[in-house]
Amino acid sequence: MRTHKPDLSLQVSGTWLSPGVVVFGILLACFIAGFSLIWIPWWVVIGLTIMGVFAAICVRWPYAGLLIYLCMEYLRPTERYPVLSPLHLTRIVAVFVLIGWLVRRRRDGFELWVRAPENVAVIGMLAVIMLSIPFAYWKARAFDTSIDFVRTTIIFILISNIINTTKRLKGYIITFIILNVLLSAEQLFNYVAHGPTPEGLLRVGSASGSFLGEDGDFALAMGVALPYVYFLAWSNIKPVLRALSAAAGTMFVGSIVATGSRGGALGLVAVLFTLAVRSRSRRTAFALIGLILLFAWVMAPPAYKARVATITESHSQDLTAQSRLASWRAARQMFKDHPVLGVGAGNFLVAFIGRYGGSWSWSRTTHNVFYQAASELGICGLIVFFFLLACVLFRSVKLNYRLIRVGLGGSPMAAYVAALLPSTIAFLVSGSFQTPLYYPHIYYIAALALALNNIATPMLVERERKEIQPEWKPRQIRRRFSTVSK
């Protein structure tokens, strides 16, 4: 376990450059950028300027760079504004944050590696993805998937190491919640502005695209974020913040309904049930969650109610369900034909169309995270994925038990820890109908669990020592006294 922590804060004090030099450098960069507009297109100049600013911030303040990366990961400015897409800002920010973290750690002489099973699981997943490249149907697709997962691995390492104080943890969680609130507000606004139509249900995802663009994926993301605002509302915080947390949770529930995703609906029920079971006042929690579900059901359009009702009905007339069943059959056959490393990372669609009877108009994904791991990465990928899930679940339960035992069950720290388990359950239940194996959700949850453990362990060890010490000394005194009297 880490014995001391590096200075990775946002403070400017201690820098090797004087404020005058910094101001002069900024003015010089602005002058050069403005003068270069005479020969270079404006979008190139702006892009290079943005890259330079991000690089300077990330190298000097890795924690700020990590928050910038989180904003870009969820808001996706390069997809909203295609003119920025050639810059690959998320990759650049991730690389420069890594460089800044390595430079600061080397200069201060701190450990580079924190021993934890979560690290082994994520590195193992990356290794399996890379090993699948030579055996993939389409090697270029597997290579691109591995490059994207390298970025996810880097961010996992950075979160678990840079988030090493309570203050940084609070800033990270608040940033994560605010980003999800912004996405939810945008989605609900589009839903109100465009639908639902009288004939059917307008299924709305996020305009940011990527792992948030499809309606089911967006419902999964909202389900993953919901436990954090729920438990934060129950913790010992100011009433205003508690009310804002409750409002954010209501927005997340509304966003899940607006997607029209049946997998999202099942994930919502599962996560709400888990939240109620793990609450301190279960009766109040069940009553509150029941009211939220009742209100959501009453306010939902008839088309959504009809769609949710088809979960328990026959799927013979449901094309979406039929395509999902066809994908599952193909995934099982892929696993039988390629049991060790699968058909290659990100290669399900290629193999499905090329050999297993699929078509572009029928189904394009496995619609299940476990089938996705089995078909694309084989038994090796399944083992590593299950190991990662076991690490996250065990860490969340054990750390939550230790916090409650020492009397910290009402603290914001305990709220963040308590959210890990239902957040993972939301990922698994909704992920049983989506393909989120390479999405960042579960890996960010694992990184947050490791960061929480690193922050809470010194405090827990001190409190547990004080709790055990008074019970141990009198026993030793009585034992020695009885020996002398004999």
Residue pairs with C-beta under 8 A, 6 or more apart in sequence:
1 114
1 115
1 454
1 457
2 110
2 111
2 114
2 164
2 454
4 110
5 110
5 164
5 165
6 104
6 105
6 108
6 110
7 14
7 104
7 108
8 61
8 62
8 63
8 101
8 104
8 162
8 164
8 168
9 61
9 63
9 168
10 61
10 63
10 64
15 60
17 25
29 49
29 52
33 45
33 48
33 49
36 45
37 45
43 83
47 84
47 86
47 87
50 84
50 87
50 89
51 87
51 89
51 92
54 65
54 68
54 89
54 92
54 93
54 96
55 92
55 96
57 64
57 65
57 68
58 64
58 65
58 68
58 93
58 96
58 97
58 99
58 100
59 65
59 96
59 99
59 100
59 103
60 100
61 100
62 97
62 100
62 101
62 104
62 158
62 162
63 162
63 163
63 168
63 171
65 93
65 96
65 97
65 100
66 97
66 155
66 158
66 159
66 162
66 163
66 172
67 171
67 172
67 175
68 93
69 90
69 93
69 94
69 97
69 155
70 172
70 175
70 176
70 179
71 175
71 179
72 78
72 89
72 90
72 93
73 90
73 155
73 440
74 179
74 180
74 183
74 208
74 212
75 179
75 182
75 183
75 208
76 208
76 209
76 210
76 212
77 84
77 89
78 84
78 85
78 87
78 88
78 89
78 90
79 85
79 208
79 209
79 210
80 207
80 208
90 151
91 151
94 151
94 154
94 155
94 158
95 154
97 154
97 158
98 154
98 157
98 158
101 158
101 161
101 162
102 112
105 111
105 112
113 119
114 160
114 161
114 450
114 454
116 160
116 391
116 450
116 453
117 387
117 391
118 160
118 388
118 391
118 392
118 395
118 446
118 447
118 449
118 450
119 157
119 160
119 450
120 387
121 384
121 387
121 388
121 391
121 446
122 153
122 156
122 388
122 443
122 446
123 153
124 384
124 387
125 149
125 381
125 384
125 385
125 388
126 146
126 149
126 150
126 153
128 341
128 377
128 380
128 381
128 384
129 142
129 145
129 146
129 149
129 345
129 377
129 381
130 146
131 341
131 380
132 142
132 341
132 342
132 344
132 345
132 376
132 377
132 378
132 381
133 139
133 142
133 143
133 146
133 344
133 345
135 338
135 341
135 343
135 344
136 142
136 343
136 344
136 345
136 347
137 343
137 344
137 347
137 350
137 351
137 354
137 355
138 344
138 347
138 350
139 344
141 344
141 345
141 346
141 347
141 350
142 344
142 345
142 346
142 347
144 346
145 345
145 346
145 438
146 345
148 438
149 345
149 438
152 438
152 440
152 443
153 443
155 440
155 443
155 444
155 447
156 443
156 444
156 446
156 447
157 447
159 172
159 444
159 447
159 448
159 451
160 447
160 450
160 451
160 454
161 451
162 168
163 169
163 172
163 447
163 448
163 451
163 455
164 451
164 454
164 455
165 455
166 413
166 455
169 413
169 416
169 451
169 452
169 455
170 412
172 448
173 228
173 232
173 416
176 225
176 228
177 225
177 228
177 229
177 232
177 245
177 248
180 221
180 222
180 225
180 248
180 252
181 248
181 251
183 206
183 208
183 212
183 218
183 221
183 255
184 222
184 248
184 251
184 252
184 254
184 255
185 251
186 206
186 207
187 204
187 205
187 206
187 218
187 255
187 258
187 259
188 251
188 254
188 255
188 258
190 204
190 207
191 202
191 204
191 258
194 202
194 204
195 201
195 202
195 204
196 202
196 301
196 303
196 304
199 303
200 303
201 260
201 301
201 303
201 304
201 307
202 260
203 215
203 258
203 259
203 260
203 261
204 215
204 218
204 258
204 259
205 212
205 213
205 214
205 215
205 217
205 218
205 259
206 212
206 213
206 218
207 213
211 217
211 221
211 436
211 439
211 440
211 441
212 218
212 221
214 434
215 259
215 260
215 261
215 264
216 259
216 261
216 263
216 264
216 430
216 433
216 434
217 434
217 436
217 439
218 255
218 259
218 261
218 264
219 255
219 256
219 259
219 261
219 263
219 264
219 265
219 267
219 268
219 430
220 263
220 264
220 267
220 426
220 427
220 430
220 431
220 434
220 436
220 439
220 441
221 441
222 252
222 253
222 255
222 256
222 259
222 264
223 252
223 256
223 264
223 267
223 268
223 271
223 423
223 426
223 427
223 429
223 430
224 423
224 426
224 427
224 441
224 445
225 252
225 423
226 249
226 252
226 253
226 268
226 271
226 275
226 422
226 423
226 426
227 271
227 274
227 275
227 418
227 419
227 420
227 421
227 422
227 423
227 426
228 415
228 416
228 419
228 423
229 245
229 246
229 248
229 249
229 252
230 245
230 249
230 275
230 419
230 422
231 275
231 414
231 415
231 416
231 418
231 419
232 241
232 242
232 245
232 412
232 415
232 416
232 419
233 242
233 245
233 246
233 249
234 279
234 280
234 415
235 410
235 411
235 412
235 414
235 415
236 410
236 411
236 412
237 245
237 412
249 292
250 292
253 268
253 292
253 296
254 296
256 264
256 265
256 267
256 268
257 265
257 296
257 299
257 300
257 304
260 303
260 304
260 307
261 430
261 433
262 307
262 308
262 310
262 311
262 433
263 429
263 430
263 432
263 433
263 434
264 430
265 308
265 311
266 311
266 429
266 430
266 432
266 433
267 426
267 429
267 430
268 426
269 293
270 425
270 426
270 429
271 422
271 423
271 425
271 426
271 429
272 289
272 292
272 293
273 289
274 421
274 422
274 425
275 285
275 289
275 422
276 282
276 285
276 286
276 289
278 418
278 421
278 422
279 285
280 409
280 410
297 305
310 318
310 321
315 321
315 322
315 325
316 322
323 362
323 363
323 367
324 363
324 367
324 368
324 433
326 357
326 358
326 362
326 363
327 348
327 352
327 358
327 363
327 365
327 366
327 367
327 368
327 371
328 366
328 367
328 368
328 371
330 348
330 351
330 352
330 356
330 357
330 358
330 375
331 348
331 366
331 368
331 371
331 372
331 374
331 375
332 371
332 374
332 375
333 356
334 342
334 343
334 348
334 351
334 356
334 374
334 375
334 376
335 342
335 371
335 374
335 375
335 378
338 375
338 378
339 378
339 379
340 378
340 379
340 380
341 377
341 378
341 380
341 381
342 374
342 375
342 376
342 377
342 378
342 381
343 350
343 351
343 375
343 376
344 350
344 351
344 376
345 376
345 377
345 438
346 376
346 438
347 376
348 365
348 366
348 372
348 375
348 376
348 435
349 358
349 364
349 365
351 375
352 358
352 363
352 364
353 359
353 360
365 372
365 434
365 435
366 372
366 375
366 435
367 433
367 434
367 435
368 431
368 432
368 433
368 434
368 435
369 385
369 428
369 431
369 432
369 434
369 435
369 436
369 437
370 382
370 385
370 432
372 435
372 437
373 381
373 382
373 385
373 437
374 381
374 382
376 437
377 384
377 385
385 437
388 442
388 443
388 446
389 424
389 428
389 442
391 446
391 449
392 420
392 424
392 442
392 445
392 446
392 449
393 421
393 424
395 420
395 449
395 450
395 453
396 417
396 418
396 420
396 421
396 424
396 449
397 421
399 417
399 449
399 452
399 453
399 456
400 414
400 417
400 418
400 420
400 421
402 456
402 460
402 464
403 409
403 411
403 413
403 414
403 417
403 456
403 460
404 414
405 464
405 467
406 460
406 463
406 464
406 467
407 463
408 414
408 459
408 463
413 452
413 455
413 456
416 448
416 452
417 449
417 452
417 456
420 445
420 448
420 449
420 452
423 445
424 442
424 445
427 436
427 441
427 442
427 445
430 436
436 442
